Structure formats: C-alpha cells, structure tokens
Amino acid sequence: MKLMNRYYRFIVHLVAAIVIFLYYSQAAFASSTSIFFDLGIANVNRGDYQEALINFTEAIEKKNNFGAAYSNRCLVYLQLEKYQNAVNDCTKAINLSPNNTEAYLNRGLAYFRLGNYQASINDNNQVIILNPRDFRPRYNRGISYASLGKNQEAIKDYNFALSEIPSTNSISLGEIYNDRGLAFLESHDIQAAKQDFSLAIRLNQANYRPYFNRGCAIALSGDYKNAVRDFGQVILLNPNHAQAYLNRGVAYHRLGYQQAAIADLQMAAKHFEEQGQIIARGKALEIIKLVQQKILTNSVIALR
C-alpha cells in the first residue's frame, strides 16, 4: 500500500498556513509607490497572482529597497511555482529587514519545494528564534524533518504545533494530525498512526488524504475490509484518485473478491494513463495479470 505523497500534502496546506500572511510596512504608505503596493495586495487577495506580480515589480522599480514589496512578491512567486525567484526575493527582503519572519517562512517553503530540506529547516529555526510560540515554523520544520527521514524529530515539532495552534483552526489541526500520523506510520507505530488519521478525519471529513493514509495503515495491519471502506471514501471524495483504486483493488484481492479487484485495478490503470503516470499504469496492469492468473488457477483446482 502506497502512502500519500508528503510533498503534495505540504503544498495543499502550507499555501493556506503560511503564504496568505501578507507583509505590510509603514514605509509602503508614506511613498508614491504605495498605489502599486496596494494594488498588489488587492490582487493577491483576489487570487490574481499574475497581476500582483506586475504590481509588486512596479513598486520595486520605483523603490528598489522596498522590503515589503520583495516579501510579497516572494509570496506571489510561490503561488506561481517559481521557487528560485521566491528564494531570491525573500532573501532580498530579509537583507533589508532581518526580523521579517514571514520572509523566512516563505523562503523556507520555497527551499522545501526545491528539495533543499536543510535550508528549509534553517529558515524555520530563525523564525522560532524570533517568535518561539508560533506554531507554523514548528509544523514546517516537522515536515522537512520527516522528508529527511527524521520522524522522531518531526513528531516533536508536530506535538509543539498541536499545543500552540488555535483550537478553532480545525482544518490546520487536521493537517497536522495527518502529518503526525504519517510520521508514526513510518516509525512502525500503526496504532498511533490510525488514531491520528481518525482525528484528522473527524476535524475535516471533506479531506480525502487522511482517509487514504488510514486505509494504508489499516491494510498494513491486515484489516482489508476496513481498508476497502477507507479507499472507497477517497474515491467518493476524489473520483480520479488512481492510487486509491489500485489500493482498493489489492485489498479486494486479499479478501478474495477477484472480479471487484480487477474492476478497480482497471480503473487505476485508466486514471494513471490519463495522468501520464506510465510506470504506475504498467504496475497496475501487472497486478491485473496476477489476479487473473489467480482466478484461472482456482478454476482449474475447482474442476479437478
């Protein structure tokens, strides 16, 4: 059973947890460049990142030491998936304002997406020094630790984040429980992992990721019936989730429901092909052949 990709979950949550924090500076409103800055803020809030990029660039061209404009253009580059540009702008913002925690947070996210996990950890460490009670750098650092296989360090950071995050922030709470569950699962503590995934589901029943991960944990414990249930919920929430079809197909196979297994595996192969995942499609087709061979073998035995 394949676990949910950590990188994907990180993007989904951290865009909400970090990047929405726009950085304001009093200097922005005392300068003739403020109109471009204000337009950039408005366009970010509307989700029009291309226009915001133009606005912040115009503000910087008017005033090249405009730290808040660099910080927010870094944010825009993150949304546009131009991660090296984001690193460059956040670095400029930090050089102009060494205590700009949002620039450190956003640069840490950019480094993470570039696969430079240690640099991401270093930036989050700096935020922790500047603001020790902020849950965000602990959570972000935890994900970077987990990406380096340092699951115990990750769990410690997730624990701190859970102790500091507002209890009203149910969506973010659910994401942290989901990530801690993965760290437990990769540490072979299946029971703790299942408990965390269940908490994540309780906090946000519309999120298919903890259902998927709990399905993996349940299957690893040999409970294929309930694994089928969880993978089915993933498919209900995300009908194009090829890996959920594949995992449910394997679970059906383990339960002896071979025709249901083949149907799911065929759907998995179809969706993998549509998504351009050729290697995964090939693996799904290989499993179908194995299941068909199992059916044929059983038929021959029955005829005897």
C-alpha positions as a Python dict, from the first residue, in 0.01 Angstrom:
ca = {
    (1, 'M'): (0, 0, 0),
    (2, 'K'): (150, 329, -109),
    (3, 'L'): (147, 617, 137),
    (4, 'M'): (22, 961, 38),
    (5, 'N'): (298, 1175, -109),
    (6, 'R'): (423, 1418, 155),
    (7, 'Y'): (515, 1689, -94),
    (8, 'Y'): (160, 1710, -223),
    (9, 'R'): (11, 1744, 124),
    (10, 'F'): (264, 2010, 212),
    (11, 'I'): (161, 2226, -82),
    (12, 'V'): (-207, 2192, -12),
    (13, 'H'): (-184, 2300, 349),
    (14, 'L'): (110, 2535, 365),
    (15, 'V'): (-25, 2765, 96),
    (16, 'A'): (-303, 2835, 344),
    (17, 'A'): (-91, 2823, 659),
    (18, 'I'): (190, 3049, 551),
    (19, 'V'): (153, 3222, 223),
    (20, 'I'): (-164, 3415, 297),
    (21, 'F'): (25, 3625, 553),
    (22, 'L'): (95, 3943, 356),
    (23, 'Y'): (370, 4162, 491),
    (24, 'Y'): (285, 4528, 543),
    (25, 'S'): (532, 4808, 609),
    (26, 'Q'): (462, 5160, 725),
    (27, 'A'): (702, 5279, 456),
    (28, 'A'): (462, 5146, 194),
    (29, 'F'): (203, 5406, 279),
    (30, 'A'): (442, 5701, 302),
    (31, 'S'): (571, 5663, -53),
    (32, 'S'): (441, 5736, -402),
    (33, 'T'): (487, 5365, -473),
    (34, 'S'): (205, 5277, -236),
    (35, 'I'): (-52, 5263, -515),
    (36, 'F'): (133, 4973, -682),
    (37, 'F'): (185, 4802, -347),
    (38, 'D'): (-184, 4837, -258),
    (39, 'L'): (-288, 4700, -597),
    (40, 'G'): (-57, 4404, -542),
    (41, 'I'): (-217, 4331, -206),
    (42, 'A'): (-565, 4356, -355),
    (43, 'N'): (-476, 4124, -643),
    (44, 'V'): (-324, 3865, -408),
    (45, 'N'): (-643, 3868, -204),
    (46, 'R'): (-839, 3810, -527),
    (47, 'G'): (-608, 3530, -632),
    (48, 'D'): (-485, 3720, -939),
    (49, 'Y'): (-116, 3644, -893),
    (50, 'Q'): (-2, 3745, -1240),
    (51, 'E'): (-136, 4097, -1188),
    (52, 'A'): (4, 4106, -835),
    (53, 'L'): (345, 4015, -976),
    (54, 'I'): (328, 4314, -1211),
    (55, 'N'): (216, 4543, -927),
    (56, 'F'): (491, 4446, -683),
    (57, 'T'): (752, 4463, -960),
    (58, 'E'): (639, 4817, -1042),
    (59, 'A'): (664, 4910, -674),
    (60, 'I'): (1018, 4769, -658),
    (61, 'E'): (1118, 4955, -974),
    (62, 'K'): (1004, 5276, -808),
    (63, 'K'): (1188, 5197, -486),
    (64, 'N'): (1450, 4923, -502),
    (65, 'N'): (1490, 4892, -124),
    (66, 'F'): (1117, 4829, -69),
    (67, 'G'): (1137, 4526, 162),
    (68, 'A'): (762, 4467, 192),
    (69, 'A'): (726, 4455, -186),
    (70, 'Y'): (1005, 4196, -213),
    (71, 'S'): (846, 3991, 65),
    (72, 'N'): (507, 3987, -102),
    (73, 'R'): (648, 3925, -448),
    (74, 'C'): (819, 3621, -294),
    (75, 'L'): (472, 3507, -188),
    (76, 'V'): (343, 3555, -543),
    (77, 'Y'): (633, 3359, -692),
    (78, 'L'): (546, 3073, -455),
    (79, 'Q'): (191, 3069, -585),
    (80, 'L'): (322, 3070, -943),
    (81, 'E'): (562, 2782, -856),
    (82, 'K'): (870, 2989, -941),
    (83, 'Y'): (1058, 2878, -634),
    (84, 'Q'): (1408, 3006, -707),
    (85, 'N'): (1264, 3350, -779),
    (86, 'A'): (1082, 3326, -445),
    (87, 'V'): (1408, 3243, -267),
    (88, 'N'): (1580, 3542, -430),
    (89, 'D'): (1305, 3787, -333),
    (90, 'C'): (1273, 3660, 24),
    (91, 'T'): (1650, 3684, 63),
    (92, 'K'): (1635, 4045, -52),
    (93, 'A'): (1352, 4115, 194),
    (94, 'I'): (1549, 3955, 478),
    (95, 'N'): (1860, 4157, 393),
    (96, 'L'): (1651, 4474, 410),
    (97, 'S'): (1461, 4366, 724),
    (98, 'P'): (1641, 4089, 921),
    (99, 'N'): (1342, 4032, 1153),
    (100, 'N'): (1089, 3971, 876),
    (101, 'T'): (953, 3638, 996),
    (102, 'E'): (712, 3599, 702),
    (103, 'A'): (1002, 3622, 457),
    (104, 'Y'): (1184, 3346, 647),
    (105, 'L'): (869, 3133, 648),
    (106, 'N'): (808, 3180, 277),
    (107, 'R'): (1172, 3124, 185),
    (108, 'G'): (1163, 2807, 393),
    (109, 'L'): (865, 2690, 191),
    (110, 'A'): (1042, 2777, -136),
    (111, 'Y'): (1350, 2582, -25),
    (112, 'F'): (1128, 2287, 66),
    (113, 'R'): (972, 2283, -278),
    (114, 'L'): (1316, 2294, -432),
    (115, 'G'): (1404, 1985, -227),
    (116, 'N'): (1653, 2169, -6),
    (117, 'Y'): (1513, 2043, 324),
    (118, 'Q'): (1806, 2150, 541),
    (119, 'A'): (1785, 2509, 414),
    (120, 'S'): (1412, 2500, 490),
    (121, 'I'): (1488, 2380, 844),
    (122, 'N'): (1742, 2659, 889),
    (123, 'D'): (1490, 2926, 790),
    (124, 'N'): (1225, 2785, 1022),
    (125, 'N'): (1482, 2777, 1302),
    (126, 'Q'): (1528, 3150, 1253),
    (127, 'V'): (1152, 3209, 1282),
    (128, 'I'): (1145, 3005, 1603),
    (129, 'I'): (1420, 3229, 1746),
    (130, 'L'): (1223, 3542, 1651),
    (131, 'N'): (881, 3407, 1755),
    (132, 'P'): (911, 3098, 1979),
    (133, 'R'): (536, 3041, 2022),
    (134, 'D'): (444, 3047, 1652),
    (135, 'F'): (317, 2702, 1552),
    (136, 'R'): (388, 2749, 1180),
    (137, 'P'): (769, 2714, 1176),
    (138, 'R'): (744, 2408, 1405),
    (139, 'Y'): (498, 2244, 1169),
    (140, 'N'): (702, 2336, 861),
    (141, 'R'): (1023, 2215, 1022),
    (142, 'G'): (848, 1891, 1116),
    (143, 'I'): (759, 1826, 754),
    (144, 'S'): (1117, 1893, 646),
    (145, 'Y'): (1248, 1659, 916),
    (146, 'A'): (1005, 1392, 801),
    (147, 'S'): (1123, 1438, 442),
    (148, 'L'): (1476, 1364, 564),
    (149, 'G'): (1353, 1050, 741),
    (150, 'K'): (1392, 1207, 1086),
    (151, 'N'): (1049, 1104, 1206),
    (152, 'Q'): (1107, 1139, 1580),
    (153, 'E'): (1222, 1499, 1536),
    (154, 'A'): (920, 1556, 1315),
    (155, 'I'): (682, 1417, 1578),
    (156, 'K'): (828, 1651, 1843),
    (157, 'D'): (764, 1950, 1618),
    (158, 'Y'): (412, 1833, 1534),
    (159, 'N'): (342, 1794, 1907),
    (160, 'F'): (451, 2152, 1971),
    (161, 'A'): (245, 2280, 1679),
    (162, 'L'): (-62, 2098, 1812),
    (163, 'S'): (-10, 2256, 2155),
    (164, 'E'): (9, 2610, 2013),
    (165, 'I'): (-233, 2618, 1721),
    (166, 'P'): (-573, 2778, 1796),
    (167, 'S'): (-834, 2510, 1863),
    (168, 'T'): (-1073, 2686, 1624),
    (169, 'N'): (-840, 2620, 1330),
    (170, 'S'): (-985, 2277, 1260),
    (171, 'I'): (-855, 2243, 903),
    (172, 'S'): (-495, 2314, 1002),
    (173, 'L'): (-530, 2091, 1307),
    (174, 'G'): (-647, 1811, 1080),
    (175, 'E'): (-346, 1855, 853),
    (176, 'I'): (-103, 1838, 1144),
    (177, 'Y'): (-266, 1520, 1278),
    (178, 'N'): (-248, 1374, 927),
    (179, 'D'): (124, 1450, 902),
    (180, 'R'): (198, 1324, 1253),
    (181, 'G'): (9, 1009, 1162),
    (182, 'L'): (241, 957, 866),
    (183, 'A'): (545, 1005, 1090),
    (184, 'F'): (406, 745, 1331),
    (185, 'L'): (331, 508, 1044),
    (186, 'E'): (681, 541, 903),
    (187, 'S'): (809, 472, 1256),
    (188, 'H'): (604, 148, 1250),
    (189, 'D'): (361, 266, 1519),
    (190, 'I'): (48, 167, 1329),
    (191, 'Q'): (-193, 213, 1618),
    (192, 'A'): (-81, 572, 1686),
    (193, 'A'): (-94, 642, 1314),
    (194, 'K'): (-454, 517, 1286),
    (195, 'Q'): (-557, 730, 1582),
    (196, 'D'): (-409, 1044, 1427),
    (197, 'F'): (-566, 979, 1088),
    (198, 'S'): (-902, 927, 1259),
    (199, 'L'): (-863, 1260, 1441),
    (200, 'A'): (-777, 1429, 1111),
    (201, 'I'): (-1091, 1283, 952),
    (202, 'R'): (-1306, 1396, 1244),
    (203, 'L'): (-1175, 1752, 1204),
    (204, 'N'): (-1229, 1765, 827),
    (205, 'Q'): (-1440, 1493, 673),
    (206, 'A'): (-1409, 1651, 328),
    (207, 'N'): (-1034, 1586, 318),
    (208, 'Y'): (-959, 1260, 136),
    (209, 'R'): (-591, 1241, 235),
    (210, 'P'): (-631, 1108, 593),
    (211, 'Y'): (-883, 853, 463),
    (212, 'F'): (-619, 734, 217),
    (213, 'N'): (-347, 721, 478),
    (214, 'R'): (-570, 544, 732),
    (215, 'G'): (-659, 294, 462),
    (216, 'C'): (-288, 224, 416),
    (217, 'A'): (-237, 183, 791),
    (218, 'I'): (-539, -45, 826),
    (219, 'A'): (-424, -258, 534),
    (220, 'L'): (-77, -292, 685),
    (221, 'S'): (-245, -433, 997),
    (222, 'G'): (-428, -689, 781),
    (223, 'D'): (-777, -537, 811),
    (224, 'Y'): (-858, -535, 438),
    (225, 'K'): (-1233, -498, 486),
    (226, 'N'): (-1199, -160, 655),
    (227, 'A'): (-921, -63, 416),
    (228, 'V'): (-1171, -110, 132),
    (229, 'R'): (-1406, 124, 319),
    (230, 'D'): (-1146, 399, 354),
    (231, 'F'): (-1021, 376, -5),
    (232, 'G'): (-1384, 385, -115),
    (233, 'Q'): (-1429, 711, 74),
    (234, 'V'): (-1124, 853, -103),
    (235, 'I'): (-1278, 765, -437),
    (236, 'L'): (-1609, 920, -334),
    (237, 'L'): (-1432, 1247, -249),
    (238, 'N'): (-1184, 1232, -537),
    (239, 'P'): (-1313, 1008, -819),
    (240, 'N'): (-989, 1036, -1020),
    (241, 'H'): (-761, 910, -743),
    (242, 'A'): (-581, 632, -926),
    (243, 'Q'): (-379, 510, -627),
    (244, 'A'): (-696, 467, -420),
    (245, 'Y'): (-842, 243, -693),
    (246, 'L'): (-517, 47, -702),
    (247, 'N'): (-504, 2, -324),
    (248, 'R'): (-872, -91, -301),
    (249, 'G'): (-818, -341, -581),
    (250, 'V'): (-533, -502, -391),
    (251, 'A'): (-746, -511, -74),
    (252, 'Y'): (-1034, -675, -264),
    (253, 'H'): (-785, -930, -396),
    (254, 'R'): (-668, -1007, -42),
    (255, 'L'): (-1031, -1059, 60),
    (256, 'G'): (-1085, -1299, -230),
    (257, 'Y'): (-1315, -1070, -435),
    (258, 'Q'): (-1122, -1109, -757),
    (259, 'Q'): (-1371, -959, -1003),
    (260, 'A'): (-1407, -647, -786),
    (261, 'A'): (-1029, -634, -766),
    (262, 'I'): (-992, -644, -1144),
    (263, 'A'): (-1254, -372, -1191),
    (264, 'D'): (-1070, -140, -952),
    (265, 'L'): (-731, -220, -1098),
    (266, 'Q'): (-859, -144, -1447),
    (267, 'M'): (-988, 192, -1322),
    (268, 'A'): (-650, 257, -1164),
    (269, 'A'): (-472, 184, -1493),
    (270, 'K'): (-714, 412, -1678),
    (271, 'H'): (-661, 705, -1443),
    (272, 'F'): (-284, 653, -1432),
    (273, 'E'): (-278, 667, -1811),
    (274, 'E'): (-489, 986, -1815),
    (275, 'Q'): (-250, 1143, -1564),
    (276, 'G'): (57, 1046, -1765),
    (277, 'Q'): (184, 807, -1497),
    (278, 'I'): (306, 539, -1735),
    (279, 'I'): (513, 338, -1486),
    (280, 'A'): (225, 325, -1235),
    (281, 'R'): (-12, 219, -1514),
    (282, 'G'): (225, -64, -1604),
    (283, 'K'): (232, -183, -1243),
    (284, 'A'): (-148, -182, -1228),
    (285, 'L'): (-162, -394, -1544),
    (286, 'E'): (91, -636, -1398),
    (287, 'I'): (-125, -681, -1087),
    (288, 'I'): (-431, -743, -1307),
    (289, 'K'): (-244, -1028, -1477),
    (290, 'L'): (-155, -1177, -1138),
    (291, 'V'): (-518, -1160, -1022),
    (292, 'Q'): (-639, -1317, -1348),
    (293, 'Q'): (-383, -1593, -1306),
    (294, 'K'): (-515, -1650, -951),
    (295, 'I'): (-870, -1682, -1087),
    (296, 'L'): (-753, -1926, -1355),
    (297, 'T'): (-561, -2136, -1104),
    (298, 'N'): (-859, -2152, -870),
    (299, 'S'): (-1086, -2252, -1160),
    (300, 'V'): (-856, -2538, -1258),
    (301, 'I'): (-843, -2660, -898),
    (302, 'A'): (-1222, -2646, -875),
    (303, 'L'): (-1262, -2851, -1196),
    (304, 'R'): (-1040, -3121, -1054),
}
